[in-house]
């Protein structure tokens, strides 16, 4: 089984998180994961945000920054938000980010 590299919680750097979230597509992916009622989503659930190639790039950036966990399962990639890690590392940040993103859409 293939595993992908993910930073440990203590290795998640705020500057990397902010850099990753500086892109609207990546911000939309995180917001969708945060607001969804599923703990894991597949890449195909984000196709409205871009091409498969583009999404693969954006998901890699989010994974490398420590925002999401990507779990290969067969030919699929299951994506989940690292909410617990982010809340422990940067208390209140994720909730504020999602609230601001939701307010900006209205």
C-alpha positions in Angstrom: 0.0 0.0 0.0 1.3 3.4 -0.9 1.5 6.0 1.8 2.0 9.7 1.4 4.2 12.0 3.5 2.4 14.2 6.0 4.0 16.5 8.5 3.7 15.5 12.2 1.4 17.9 14.1 4.5 19.6 15.7 6.0 20.2 12.3 3.0 22.1 10.9 4.2 25.7 10.4 1.8 28.6 10.5 3.6 30.3 7.6 3.1 27.1 5.4 -0.6 26.9 6.4 -1.1 30.6 5.4 0.8 30.2 2.2 -1.3 27.1 1.2 -4.5 29.0 2.0 -3.5 32.0 -0.1 -4.9 30.3 -3.1 -8.7 30.5 -3.6 -9.0 26.9 -4.8 -7.2 25.5 -1.8 -9.2 27.7 0.5 -12.4 26.4 -1.1 -11.2 22.8 -0.6 -10.6 23.4 3.1 -13.9 25.1 3.5 -15.7 22.3 1.8 -14.0 19.7 4.0 -14.8 21.8 7.1 -18.4 22.3 6.3 -19.1 18.8 5.0 -20.8 16.1 7.0 -18.4 13.5 5.8 -15.1 12.8 7.5 -13.5 11.9 4.2 -14.1 13.0 0.6 -12.8 11.8 -2.7 -11.0 14.0 -5.3 -14.0 13.7 -7.6 -16.1 15.6 -5.1 -14.0 18.7 -5.8 -14.1 18.5 -9.6 -16.3 21.7 -9.7 -13.2 23.5 -8.5 -10.8 22.5 -11.3 -9.3 19.8 -13.4 -8.0 16.5 -12.0 -4.4 17.7 -12.6 -5.0 21.0 -10.9 -6.8 19.4 -7.9 -3.9 16.9 -7.5 -1.5 19.9 -7.3 -3.7 21.8 -4.8 -4.2 18.7 -2.6 -0.5 18.1 -2.5 0.1 21.6 -1.4 -2.5 21.3 1.4 -1.1 17.9 2.4 2.5 19.2 2.6 1.3 22.2 4.7 -0.4 19.9 7.1 -4.0 21.0 6.4 -5.3 17.7 5.0 -4.7 14.0 5.3 -4.7 12.1 2.0 -5.3 8.4 2.3 -4.8 6.2 -0.8 -7.4 3.5 -1.2 -7.1 1.5 -4.4 -7.3 4.0 -7.2 -9.0 6.6 -5.0 -7.6 9.2 -2.7 -9.6 10.0 0.4 -9.1 13.5 1.8 -9.9 14.6 5.3 -9.3 17.9 7.2 -6.7 17.6 10.0 -9.1 19.5 12.2 -7.9 18.1 15.6 -4.2 18.7 14.7 -4.9 22.2 13.5 -7.1 23.1 16.5 -4.4 21.9 18.9 -1.5 23.6 17.0 -3.3 26.9 16.3 -6.4 27.2 18.6 -9.3 29.1 17.0 -7.6 29.6 13.6 -9.6 27.1 11.6 -12.9 28.2 13.1 -12.1 31.8 12.3 -11.0 31.0 8.8 -14.2 29.1 8.0 -16.4 31.8 9.5 -14.6 34.5 7.5 -14.8 32.4 4.3 -18.6 31.7 4.8 -19.2 35.5 5.5 -17.3 36.5 2.4 -19.6 34.2 0.2 -22.8 35.9 1.4 
